[in-house]
Structure formats: C-alpha cells, structure tokens
Amino acid sequence: MICEYCGGRTARKKVRKQHWLHGKLYVVENVDAEVCRECGQRYFHAKTLDALDRRLGGKHKVKASLRVEVVRL
C-alpha cells in the first residue's frame, strides 16, 4: 500500500491503538495495521475496526486499567 501523506510504502504490523466506543476510551494491543515505513502513518482496514467494535461491545478480558487526564486548552 502507498501512504497518502508522504507516498512511502506501508508494511503490515501489530500496533497499540486508542479506540473510542460509546463514549469510552480503550487501548487495544496487537491490532493489525498498515504502517508507513517513512512517516509512520497508520491505516486500519474496515474489517479490523468492525471486529474491534464487536469485541469491545461484548464481554472481553481487561489486561489493565489506566487513569487518563483530560485537559482543556
């Protein structure tokens, strides 16, 4: 795949993704992505994002919980 930002080539990798669902933030590990070798831009296939929504929308195992600060500028 060619990166739409810099024109570099992408490679398939497993990444950590921040994902919002129903107003709740999740950090999901080992998500399939295409990552640009030049600029690092990440692309996710629609089927991958749909699978994340299904998994997070049902029962799922939680590895850890994080406290996140929200700051207004």
C-alpha positions as CSV (number, residue, x, y, z in Angstrom):
1,M,0.0,0.0,0.0
2,I,1.2,3.6,-0.7
3,C,0.9,6.2,2.1
4,E,-1.5,9.0,1.1
5,Y,0.5,11.5,3.2
6,C,4.1,11.0,2.0
7,G,4.0,8.4,-0.8
8,G,6.0,5.9,1.2
9,R,5.3,2.2,1.3
10,T,3.5,0.6,4.1
11,A,4.2,-2.7,6.0
12,R,1.8,-4.9,8.0
13,K,2.4,-4.6,11.7
14,K,0.7,-5.2,15.0
15,V,0.2,-1.9,16.9
16,R,-1.4,-0.5,20.0
17,K,-4.5,1.5,19.1
18,Q,-6.6,4.0,21.0
19,H,-10.2,3.3,20.2
20,W,-13.4,5.1,21.3
21,L,-16.6,3.2,21.5
22,H,-19.9,4.5,23.1
23,G,-18.0,7.4,24.7
24,K,-15.4,5.2,26.4
25,L,-11.7,5.1,25.5
26,Y,-9.9,1.7,25.1
27,V,-6.3,1.0,24.5
28,V,-6.1,-2.2,22.4
29,E,-2.8,-4.1,21.8
30,N,-1.9,-6.3,18.9
31,V,-4.1,-4.7,16.3
32,D,-3.4,-5.3,12.6
33,A,-2.4,-2.2,10.7
34,E,-0.6,-1.0,7.7
35,V,2.2,1.4,8.8
36,C,4.1,3.7,6.6
37,R,7.8,2.9,6.7
38,E,8.7,6.6,6.0
39,C,6.3,8.7,8.2
40,G,4.6,6.2,10.5
41,Q,1.1,7.0,9.4
42,R,-1.2,4.0,10.3
43,Y,-4.1,2.6,8.3
44,F,-6.7,0.2,9.6
45,H,-8.9,-2.0,7.4
46,A,-12.6,-1.5,8.0
47,K,-13.0,-5.2,8.9
48,T,-10.4,-4.7,11.7
49,L,-12.3,-1.7,13.1
50,D,-15.6,-3.6,12.9
51,A,-14.0,-6.5,14.8
52,L,-12.8,-4.2,17.5
53,D,-16.2,-2.7,17.9
54,R,-17.8,-6.2,18.2
55,R,-15.2,-7.4,20.7
56,L,-15.3,-4.3,22.9
57,G,-19.1,-4.1,22.7
58,G,-19.3,-7.6,24.3
59,K,-17.6,-9.3,27.2
60,H,-13.8,-9.0,27.0
61,K,-10.9,-9.6,29.2
62,V,-9.2,-6.5,30.7
63,K,-5.4,-6.6,30.9
64,A,-5.1,-3.3,32.9
65,S,-6.8,-0.1,33.7
66,L,-5.3,3.4,33.2
67,R,-6.1,6.8,34.7
68,V,-6.2,9.4,32.0
69,E,-6.2,13.2,32.4
70,V,-8.4,15.4,30.2
71,V,-7.0,18.9,29.8
72,R,-8.7,21.9,28.1
73,L,-6.6,24.4,26.3
